[in-house]
Amino acid sequence: MKLSVGLRVANSLSLTPQLQQAIRLLQLSSLELEQEIQIQLDSNPLLEQIEEQSNIESLSSLEEQEHDHKDLTTELNANTLPNDLPVDTDWDDVYTHQPTSVGSPEYEEREDNRQGHLGLKEHMLQQINLLHFSQVDQLIAHCIVDSLDEKGFLDAEITEITASVQHLLESMDYDDEVEDDEVVAVLKHIQHLDPPGVGSRNLAECLLVQLESLPVQTAYRREAITLLNHYELLISNELPKLVKQTGLNPEQLKCAVDLLKTLKAYPGMEFEEKDSDYQIPDVVVMRKSDHWQVQLNPDIMPKLRVNSFYANMIKRADQSSDNQYLRNQMLEAKNFIKSVDERHKTLLKVATCIVEHQKMFLEIGAEGMRPLVLRDIAEEVELHESTVSRVTTNKFMLTPRGLFELKYFFSSHVATTSGGEASSIAIRAKIKKLVAEENPRKPLSDNIIANLLKEAGIDVARRTVAKYRESLHIPSSSERKVLI
């Protein structure tokens, strides 16, 4: 084959750095965007954030300082000096007013007495240290507390705790022998500390300890203890057998169950440190004059600009390396501001289109959700599906019905008997409403729910109803059945 050199014209797609930056900013959440802006502000001297305070206030303060300086110069140049000259310090800067019995200082310094989060194990050890335990019992109690899980239950066998205590005693050259009965005795003490029931080995024991801690005259306390002796029947909801074996009438059984519901199933959960997950909305939807208005959240919209001082320096400078550096930084600053602006415009455009499709959701709730996919929005706003997917990821919309991620408004299609389509979110909402309105003594089965949905124009199979019901964490009809 003979080698030759020639020209050929061909089409190719290349991503410029500006386009890559715009795509990357498009998929960032509000918090990630704030961090990215801070990085750009720290690295680019020509990019600055517009301060909230107006320049008029800073200018007026500067004029006041110049005026005071002129007055001081005039007085110093005078033939006779005044008795009182302006000074840079004030009397209050030297002498600090001390509180007396008559008055109190305007600002009182106080020590920060706020305490950090106290976990379950720390809370239990504080109480154990106040008990009159021997050294061996104290060691057993510490081993028991170390074996507690986040619910407050004992996550170890008695024999395991006994072996651990025995091993620790041998390592400290103690000759004492620890038996399982000693561990159980210490465990009984711990179970009656605050909160009652902590250290229990199962739910029945936890509830029983809490019942024993109640006053003897508590109504239906004895009946509730009797129910816990048949805990397996109570959990399996076999109420006819429970009535027969306990000898309680339906009214006593109902009151005893109500008393059990007032107890804490997991006493250690209240000590679990919960991280507050706050989401800042990117878009806000409000109703004005019978129209739904969509706008960006002004609190998270960055106000950026190019530094005018450096920009003027570039215009007057030569072609030196320093000036070339400033030119490159100014170009990057302008591209970054443009990319952020394009991100906001695209987000507003997509959110407005979503609101137009989901007006019924804003009017009546989840039952009015219309089926919607990314392709529907992409075709209307003339964007690619991947772009719409990036815009709706980790972006939140604040509506009168709550805060929702933009992805929430997209759902699959389910055919209806009239030939139309229904949203899977709307079907879940209808199932949840039917279950909430059912008779607890005769709960609706999945087949009956499917027939009721078919009467409402939604043709779904029983298996689909079961799948949606499980996704809503709704038990089956046999588990929902209540006889008392």
Buried (B, 14 or more C-beta within 10 A) or exposed (E): EEEEEEEEEEEEEEEEEBEEBBBBBBBBBBEEBBEBBEEBBEEBBBBBEEEEEEEEEEEEEEEEEEEEEEEEEEEEEEEEEEEEEEEEEEEEEEEEEEEEEEEEEEEEEEEEEEEEEEBBBEBBBEBBEEEEBEEBBBBBBBBBBEBBEEBBBBEBEBEEBBBBBBEBBEEEEBEBEBEEEBBEEBBEBBBBBEBBBBBBBEBBBBBBBBBBBBEEEEEBBEBBBBBBEBBEBBEEBBBEEBBEEBEBEEEBBBBBBEBBEEBBBBBBBEBEEEEEEEBBBBBBBEEEEEEBEBEBBEEBBBEBBBBEEBBEBBEEBEEEEEBEEBBEBBEBBBBBBEBBBBBBEBBBBBBBBBBEBBEBBBEEEBBBBBBBEBEBBBEBBEBEBEBBBBBBBBBBBBBEEEEBBBBBBBBEBBEBEEEEEBBBBBBBBBBBEBBEEBEEEEBBBBEBBBBBBEEBEBBBEBEBBBBBBEEEEBEEBEEBBEBB
